[in-house]
């Protein structure tokens, strides 16, 4: 995917999309600190492929032709895309970009750092883009101007930590038989959970000076745009413009994709015990998972009375929510319930338990 920020034409079939994105970015507010812009960021369910996937460990030159982007459904995967900013990358204290993940709520205190794209010494493997020429403000790779302003991140395929291992993947035999057998491998932690609301945040990393601390860049809001400094004149007590809730995307839900086999349908949690981690304030819900793309879910009492009917019609997600309310909008009581899933001429029936 390519864009010429100096005013040149977009390349490939994504021109309109990028211009729409930039139109969105231009409408966002300008904050106090000069040369410290917002980061346009968005997230999607599935796995996004573009030409950066072909060369994950080096910058792309003009010799690499742009290809059409494609979004495919993949089990428990989400995609984050954001637009690099030349003004921020020209700052002497710019050290890179950081991606955080938040589950169930955009709570910055629970943000998990899952990926760094860093220019700091010792983190060279994490930066696979072009470098900014601060004299011309152009992205350069191998002496040529390139167009890789948009970063594509696939969770969990692109996250994790680089670990040095002593065997080439797919090569049998003892490890490290010769020079070059040891390689760096990106070990990813567990990905986002199916059915959970997921948010992502992008922040700027600080350029290390004397200590390799790899921290978020601290940029004080000295003009009191958001809140006043607790000590007038003391920049260290001012609010940080580079905070985790500023450049936020979501919520997005990962999915395993529709499943045609009704015998794999499950209810989670079962039993439902008053609350679940995905419950929003004042709400309750359980999930029917492993559903086909189109199905009818009927929920009955143990005596056979129909409580609620849900219609599932989703080509991407394999789950349907039940808010534990009947057809009249009233919360159901504790007890044993029978659910029946109907898809075409096939049916599947089982029980679930609600404990209030």
N, C-alpha and C positions, 0 to 999 in steps of 0.2 A: 504494500500500500504506500502511496507516495503523495507528497504535497510539497510544493515550492512556496515557502512562506514569504519570499521576497516579492511575490506578486505574479509569478509565473503560473502557467496552467497546471491544473491537476493532471495526474497521469492515471491511466487505466479507467475502469468503469466506476470508480468510487468517487469521482469528482463531486457529484451532487451531495453525496453523504458527508464528505469532509467539509464542504462549504456550509452545509446545514449545521454541522457540529461547531464550526467556527462562528456561525451566527449566534448559536446558543452561548458560546463562550464570550462573545463580544457584549452580550447583554448582561453579563454578570457584573457585580459591583467592583469598582476599583478601590482597594484598601489603602491604608495609610502609607505603607512603606513603598518607596519607589523600587522598581525592578523586582517586585515580588508578587507575581500574578497568581490567580487561581489556576488549578489544574483541571481542565475539562476531563471528566472520567465517567465511564458508564460500564454496566455489567450485563451479561446475557447468560441464559441457561444453555448449556451445550458446549461444543468445542469449536473454536474458530480457527480456520486455516488460512494462512496467507504466505507470501514468499519469505517471510522471516522464519517460518518453520523449517525451511530447507537448509538454512545456515544459522543454527542457534548460537554459534560461538564466535562469530566474526561479523563486522559491519558489512552492509550490502553496498556494492558499487553500482554504477550505472550499467555495467555489463549484465546485471541480473534483470531480466525483463519483468515488469509488474504482471501479476496474475490476478484473476478474479478472486475475491474473498468468498468464503463459503462457511456457513454455520451448520454444524451437524449435531444431532442429539447424541450424547455419549453418557454412559452411566456416571452419575455423581460428579459431573464436571461443570464448572462455571468459567466464564471468560471475562476478564477485566481489560479494558482498553483505555489508554489515556494519551493525551497530547503533550509532548515535550514542549518546553518553553525556552526560547533562546535567551530571553532577558535573565531568567533565573540561572541558566547554565553559564552565563557570562560572569556571574558574581564570583569573586575570589573565594567566598566561603561556601560555594556550592559543592557538595560531595556526592550527589546522586539522588535517586528516588527510592522510597520505601513503600511497600504495600502491606497493609494491615487487614485482617479479617475479623469481623464481629458477627456473632451468631445470636439470633433470636431478637436482638434489639441493637440499635446503634449506640452502644455503650462504650465510650472510649476507654474506660477503666478496665474493660475486658478485651481490649483489642489485642490480637495476636499477630506479631510480625511474621509474615510468611515468605517475604522475598525482598531482597535488596538489589538494586541496580546501582553499583557504587563505583566512583572514581578514586576512592581512597586506596592508598598503598596496601597491598595484601588482599585486595578484593577485585583484582583485575578480571577474574573469571566471571564475575557477575555482570560486567558491562559488555554487551555485544552489539552496541550501536556505533554510529559515527561519532566523531568529536566535533565540538563547535569551534570554528575559527572566530575568535573574538574580534578580529580586525574587520572581517567581512560579514560576520554574523550568519555564515553559511555552515551547514553540516558537511563535514569533509570525511572521506574515507579513501585512503591510498592516493591522496593528491587530487581526488575528483570530488565535485559537489554531488551530494546524494540527497535522497528524499525519504528519510525514515523517521519522520516526526511522530508517527503514531506507534505506540508500543502495544503489543499483544501479549497478554499473560493468561495462561491456562492453569486454573487451579483444579487438581493439585499437580499437574504434570510439570509446571514451571517453578514450583516453590521448593523449599527445602534448603539444605546446606550442602556445599561441596565437600566431599570426603575423598581422600586419596586411597585408592584400592590397588591391589597388587595382582590384578588379572584383567586381561582384556575380555569384555563380555562376549560370550559365544566361542571362545578359544579354549579347547581342552588342554589338560596338562598342568603341571605345577606352576604356581604363580611366579612372576618376575624371573623368567629364565634368561632374559636379556635386557639390555638397556631399552627403555621405552615401554616395557610391559606394565609399569605402574601408570595409572591414569586417574584423573579427577572425575568423580561421578556425583551427580546431583541426587541426593537421597531425599525424597519428598515425605513429609508427614501425612497422616490421614487427611483425606479431602473433606469438603463440606458434606454435611449429612443430608440424606434424602428427606425432603419435606420441611427442612428448617429454613426460616427466613435468614438470609445472609447479606451482610453489608461489607463493602470494601472501602478503604480509605487510602489515599495517596498523600504522602508528605515528602518534603525535601530533606535529604540527609546532609548533615554538616560536614564540611571538609575537616579532617583531622589535622591538628597542629602538633602539639607535643605529645599527646596521648592518643592511642588507637581506641577511642571510646565508641565510635560509630553511633552517634546519637542523632536524633532529629535536630534540624537546624533551628536555633532559637532566634526569632526575629521580633523584637519588642514593638508593640503598637504604641508608639510614643505620642500619637495624636489622639489617643483615647477614643478611637472609633467604636470599640466594643465595651470597654470598661476602663476606669481610670487606674493609673499606676498607684500602687499602695503607698509608695514613697515618691513624691514629686522630684523629678530630676534623676532618679535612680532607675536606669533602664532595666536592671535585672528584676525589678518588681513589676514590670509592665506585662500585660497579657501577651501571649505568644501568638502571632498571626499564623504561624505554621503549626496548626493543631489538627488533630485527627478527625474532627468533625467538619472541617472546612471543605475538603475535597472528597465528597462522599458519594458512593454509588450503591443503589439497592433500594428496597430489598429484592433479591433474586432467589429463586428456589432451585437447587439442583434436583435432578430426577434420574431414575434408572431407565425411563422410557416405558411405554406400554408393554404389557405382558399378555399374550393370548391365552395362556393356560390358567383357567379359573382356579385350579387346585392350589395355585401358589398365592392366592389372595389371603391377606392377613389383616388383622386389626392391631394397631399399636397406639398406646399401650393396651394390653389386655391381661389383667383387669386395669381399668382406669381408676386411680386412687385419689380423687379429689382435685388434682392438678398435675400438669405436665410442664416440662421445661419450655416448650414452645408456646404455652398459653400466653396470650396478651392480657394486660390488666383488665380484670372483671370478666374475662371470657374463659371458656373451657372448650377443648376440642380433642377428638381422637381422629386417627387417620386410617382409612382403608387403603392398603398399598398393594402393589403388583397387579393393578387393574389393567384390563385391555383398554384400547383407545375409546371405546364406547360401551357403557354398561349402565344398568339400573340397579340401585341398591335399595332394598326394602328392609326396614328394621321393625321387628315385632316384639311385643311383650312375650313372656313365657306362656301366657294363655292364648296367644295367637292374634292379639289386637295390633293393627298396623299403627306404628308410632310415627314414622317418618319415611319419606321416599326421596332419594337423592338421584339426580341424573348426572352421570359422568360422561363428558364428551371432550376429550383433550388428546390431541395427537402428540403431545410432548411429555406431559406429566403422567406418572403412573399411580397417582394417589388422589383421594377425594377426602375432604374434611367433613366431619360431623360436629356441629357445635353443641351436641348433647341437649338439643331442644326438640320438642315434638312439632307436629305440623301447625300447632297454634302458637308457637313461639315460646312455650313454657319449658323450663328446665325439667329434664326427666329425673325420676327418683332412682335411688340405688336399687340394683336388682340384676337379674339375668335377662339378657335380650337375645333374640335370634335374628341374624341378618341373612338375607338371601341376595346373591349377586346374579343378575340375569344379563347375558350377552348373546343376542341372536337366539338360537335354539338351545343354548347351554345354560345350566344353572349350577350354582354352588351355594351351600348353606352351612352355617356354623353358628357358634354362640360367642357372645361377649359379655363382660361383667363390668358394671359401673358401681363404684363405691364412693359415696359422697362423704 
